[in-house]
């Protein structure tokens, strides 16, 4: 039976049932018919109470059946194999509060997705921006899996004293650091958030299947990546998935009421310069 017809029949059936219950309750209330009662009517049980009790019983039965159906559907649902698609998490950072940034990076470290690549791009390469690189080293650095590069330029504007040849070398260095490292941090000349995202997307290229992005004040739920990847891989018509952004103090992802919690801003499939799309 077509899904649309099934839905229509359920709507009609539910509406008729609601009307029948409403009519029965109204009739019972008007007539005041009682099955049993005490001598002075201190206690009584009549048609009105019987209909209300039957209504409650039927609602409980339907709720039980729907819960069982959803539970079986959840048990039958197979999560995608983590090896089916590779994912890179790109974090855009700009003069972030140190506590927020630490919490963001620690939450990224706790994401339960094998071989997740984390790329943090700092929008600024001045001395006053260096503390963000220090926090990166503090949380994610200290291993052979971590890499960083301080770039005098960005992809669209050369830094002071930068030649075209050295800027090209910088582009190659950014790409190599990002692709070779599990955790990488790129500091570059200020250019705004679009430029930060461009750097991450351009450096990753086609080395990963999916790109997940968030800001540096975001605390990520450990299951965010695999949950959104499941949605993407279940339906080839879906090219991007947004997460559940929650206010401070709400949700398991928040560590204190100063941090803006979010599971993620978006997942996009495959990358080609500024255009992000799903590979066919």
C-alpha positions as CSV (number, residue, x, y, z in Angstrom):
1,X,0.0,0.0,0.0
2,X,1.4,3.4,-1.0
3,X,2.8,5.5,1.9
4,X,0.6,8.5,1.1
5,X,-2.6,6.3,1.2
6,X,-1.5,4.7,4.5
7,X,-0.9,8.1,6.0
8,X,-4.2,9.4,4.8
9,X,-6.1,6.4,6.2
10,X,-4.4,6.8,9.6
11,X,-5.3,10.5,9.7
12,X,-8.9,9.8,8.8
13,X,-9.1,6.9,11.3
14,X,-7.6,8.9,14.1
15,X,-10.0,11.9,13.4
16,X,-13.0,9.6,13.4
17,X,-11.9,7.9,16.7
18,X,-11.4,11.3,18.3
19,X,-14.9,12.5,17.2
20,X,-16.4,9.2,18.5
21,X,-14.7,9.6,21.9
22,X,-15.7,13.3,22.1
23,X,-19.3,12.5,21.3
24,X,-19.5,9.6,23.8
25,X,-18.0,11.7,26.6
26,X,-20.4,14.6,25.8
27,X,-23.4,12.2,25.8
28,X,-22.4,10.5,29.0
29,X,-21.9,13.9,30.7
30,X,-25.3,15.1,29.6
31,X,-27.3,12.0,30.5
32,X,-25.3,11.4,33.8
33,X,-26.0,7.6,33.5
34,X,-24.4,5.7,36.4
35,X,-23.7,2.0,36.6
36,X,-23.1,1.8,40.4
37,X,-23.2,4.3,43.2
38,X,-23.4,4.5,47.0
39,X,-26.6,5.4,48.7
40,X,-25.9,9.1,49.0
41,X,-23.8,9.2,45.7
42,X,-20.6,9.9,47.6
43,X,-19.0,7.4,45.2
44,X,-20.2,6.4,41.8
45,X,-19.1,5.0,38.5
46,X,-21.1,5.8,35.4
47,X,-20.9,6.0,31.6
48,X,-18.8,9.1,31.7
49,X,-16.1,7.4,33.8
50,X,-16.2,4.3,31.7
51,X,-15.6,6.2,28.4
52,X,-12.7,8.1,29.9
53,X,-11.2,4.9,31.2
54,X,-11.6,3.2,27.8
55,X,-10.0,6.2,26.1
56,X,-7.0,6.1,28.4
57,X,-6.7,2.4,27.9
58,X,-6.7,2.7,24.1
59,X,-4.2,5.6,24.2
60,X,-1.9,3.5,26.3
61,X,-2.2,0.6,23.9
62,X,-1.4,2.8,20.8
63,X,1.5,4.4,22.6
64,X,2.9,0.9,23.5
65,X,2.5,-0.3,19.9
66,X,4.2,2.8,18.5
67,X,7.0,2.5,21.0
68,X,7.6,-1.1,20.1
69,X,7.6,-0.2,16.4
70,X,10.2,2.5,16.9
71,X,12.3,0.3,19.0
72,X,12.3,-2.5,16.4
73,X,13.1,0.0,13.7
74,X,16.0,1.3,15.8
75,X,17.4,-2.2,16.4
76,X,17.1,-2.9,12.7
77,X,19.0,0.3,11.8
78,X,22.6,-0.4,10.9
79,X,25.1,2.4,11.5
80,X,27.5,2.9,8.6
81,X,30.9,1.4,8.9
82,X,33.4,4.0,10.0
83,X,35.7,2.9,7.2
84,X,33.1,3.6,4.5
85,X,33.8,7.3,4.5
86,X,36.7,9.4,5.8
87,X,35.8,12.7,7.7
88,X,37.8,15.9,8.4
89,X,36.6,18.3,11.1
90,X,37.5,21.9,10.2
91,X,37.5,24.4,13.1
92,X,37.5,28.1,12.3
93,X,39.2,30.2,15.0
94,X,39.4,34.0,15.4
95,X,40.6,35.7,18.6
96,X,38.8,33.0,20.6
97,X,38.4,33.0,24.3
98,X,41.1,30.5,25.6
99,X,38.6,28.5,27.7
100,X,36.2,28.2,24.9
101,X,38.9,27.1,22.5
102,X,40.2,24.4,25.0
103,X,36.7,23.0,25.4
104,X,36.2,22.9,21.7
105,X,39.4,21.1,21.0
106,X,38.8,18.6,23.9
107,X,35.4,17.9,22.6
108,X,36.8,17.2,19.1
109,X,39.3,14.9,20.7
110,X,36.5,12.9,22.3
111,X,34.5,12.4,19.1
112,X,33.9,8.7,18.7
113,X,34.9,8.3,15.0
114,X,38.0,6.3,14.0
115,X,40.7,8.2,12.1
116,X,38.9,11.6,12.3
117,X,41.1,14.3,10.9
118,X,41.0,17.7,12.8
119,X,42.0,20.9,11.0
120,X,42.0,24.2,12.9
121,X,42.6,27.3,10.8
122,X,43.4,30.5,12.7
123,X,42.3,33.7,11.1
124,X,45.3,35.7,11.9
125,X,49.1,35.2,12.2
126,X,50.2,38.1,14.4
127,X,51.9,37.7,17.8
128,X,48.6,38.3,19.6
129,X,47.1,35.3,17.8
130,X,49.9,32.9,18.8
131,X,48.1,31.8,22.0
132,X,45.6,29.8,19.9
133,X,48.5,27.8,18.5
134,X,49.8,27.3,22.0
135,X,46.4,25.9,23.1
136,X,46.4,23.6,20.0
137,X,49.7,22.2,21.1
138,X,48.5,21.9,24.7
139,X,45.4,19.9,23.8
140,X,46.1,18.1,20.5
141,X,49.9,18.5,20.1
142,X,52.8,16.6,21.5
143,X,52.6,13.6,19.2
144,X,53.8,12.7,15.7
145,X,50.1,12.9,14.5
146,X,50.1,16.7,15.1
147,X,51.4,19.3,12.7
148,X,51.3,23.1,12.3
149,X,52.3,25.9,10.0
150,X,52.4,29.7,10.4
151,X,51.7,31.2,6.9
152,X,52.4,34.8,6.2
153,X,49.8,34.8,3.4
154,X,46.5,33.2,2.6
155,X,45.2,31.8,-0.7
156,X,44.0,35.1,-2.0
157,X,46.3,37.7,-0.5
158,X,50.1,37.7,-0.1
159,X,51.6,38.6,3.3
160,X,54.2,41.3,3.9
161,X,57.5,40.5,2.2
162,X,56.0,37.4,0.5
163,X,56.9,36.7,-3.1
164,X,54.7,34.8,-5.5
165,X,57.2,31.9,-5.4
166,X,57.2,31.8,-1.5
167,X,53.5,32.1,-1.4
168,X,53.2,29.0,-3.7
169,X,55.6,27.2,-1.4
170,X,53.4,28.2,1.5
171,X,50.3,26.7,-0.3
172,X,52.2,23.4,-0.8
173,X,53.3,23.4,2.9
174,X,49.7,24.0,4.1
175,X,48.4,21.1,2.0
176,X,51.2,18.8,3.1
177,X,50.7,19.6,6.8
178,X,46.9,19.2,6.6
179,X,47.0,15.9,4.6
180,X,49.8,14.3,6.6
181,X,48.6,15.1,10.1
182,X,45.7,13.7,12.1
183,X,45.6,17.0,14.0
184,X,46.8,20.2,12.2
185,X,46.8,23.9,12.9
186,X,47.3,26.5,10.2
187,X,47.8,30.2,11.2
188,X,47.4,32.5,8.2
189,X,47.0,36.1,7.2
190,X,43.6,37.5,8.3
191,X,41.0,37.2,5.6
192,X,37.7,36.5,7.4
193,X,35.8,33.3,8.0
194,X,35.3,32.5,4.3
195,X,39.1,32.6,3.7
196,X,39.6,30.3,6.7
197,X,37.1,27.7,5.3
198,X,38.6,28.1,1.9
199,X,42.1,27.2,3.2
200,X,40.7,24.1,5.0
201,X,38.7,22.9,2.0
202,X,41.5,23.7,-0.5
203,X,44.2,21.9,1.5
204,X,42.0,18.8,2.1
205,X,40.9,18.6,-1.5
206,X,39.7,15.1,-2.3
207,X,41.7,13.5,0.5
208,X,38.5,12.9,2.5
209,X,35.0,12.0,1.7
210,X,33.2,14.4,4.1
211,X,34.0,17.7,5.7
212,X,32.5,18.7,9.1
213,X,32.8,22.3,10.2
214,X,32.3,24.3,13.4
215,X,33.5,27.4,15.1
216,X,36.0,27.5,17.9
217,X,33.4,28.2,20.6
218,X,31.5,25.0,19.8
219,X,31.4,21.9,22.1
220,X,30.7,18.8,20.0
221,X,28.8,15.7,21.1
222,X,31.0,12.6,20.9
223,X,28.4,10.9,18.6
224,X,27.9,13.9,16.3
225,X,30.0,12.8,13.4
226,X,28.8,9.2,13.1
227,X,25.1,10.3,13.5
228,X,25.3,12.8,10.7
229,X,27.4,10.5,8.5
230,X,24.6,7.9,8.9
231,X,22.1,10.4,7.5
232,X,24.3,11.2,4.6
233,X,25.1,7.7,3.6
234,X,21.5,6.4,4.0
235,X,20.2,8.8,1.4
236,X,22.2,9.7,-1.7
237,X,19.9,12.7,-2.3
238,X,21.2,14.4,0.9
239,X,24.3,16.5,0.3
240,X,24.6,18.3,3.7
241,X,23.4,17.7,7.3
242,X,23.1,20.3,10.1
243,X,23.4,19.4,13.8
244,X,21.3,20.3,16.8
245,X,22.6,23.6,18.1
246,X,21.7,23.9,21.8
247,X,22.0,27.0,24.1
248,X,24.5,27.1,27.0
249,X,23.6,24.8,29.9
250,X,21.4,22.4,27.9
251,X,22.5,19.0,26.6
252,X,25.2,16.6,27.5
253,X,27.8,18.3,25.3
254,X,28.0,21.4,27.5
255,X,30.6,21.4,30.3
256,X,29.5,24.7,31.9
257,X,27.1,27.5,31.2
258,X,29.7,29.7,29.5
259,X,30.1,27.5,26.5
260,X,27.8,27.5,23.5
261,X,27.0,23.8,22.8
262,X,26.5,22.4,19.4
263,X,26.9,19.1,17.7
264,X,28.0,20.7,14.5
265,X,27.1,23.4,12.0
266,X,27.2,21.4,8.8
267,X,28.6,18.4,7.0
268,X,29.3,18.8,3.3
269,X,30.3,16.1,0.9
270,X,33.6,16.4,-1.1
271,X,35.3,19.6,-1.8
272,X,36.4,21.6,-4.9
273,X,37.7,25.1,-4.1
274,X,34.7,27.2,-2.9
275,X,32.1,24.6,-4.1
276,X,31.3,21.8,-1.6
277,X,29.3,18.9,-3.1
278,X,28.8,15.2,-2.7
279,X,30.9,13.0,-5.0
280,X,28.9,10.8,-7.3
